Amino acid sequence: MGRPARGATASQVVPVRLTTEELAAVMERAEREHLNRSEAFRAALSSWAHTDNTLTSS
C-alpha cells in the first residue's frame, strides 16, 4: 500500500544535509508545536516560500 498521498500527484523525497545544531533546533520547535519532523520541515518551507498549505493533504 505505501504511504498516504499528500496531494493529487506523487510527492518527491528531497534529501538535505543539516548540522546537528540545525536538526536539534527543528526538532525542539516541532516538539513544542506537536509536529513530527516531516510536518515541521513542511511548515518551515511553506512559511519561507509564502504558501499556506503547511499541513494540508489536499
Sequence and secondary structure as in RCSB ss.txt:
>XXXX:A:sequence
MGRPARGATASQVVPVRLTTEELAAVMERAEREHLNRSEAFRAALSSWAHTDNTLTSS
>XXXX:A:secstr
  S  SSSS          HHHHHHHHHHHHHTT  HHHHHHHHHHHHHT S SS   
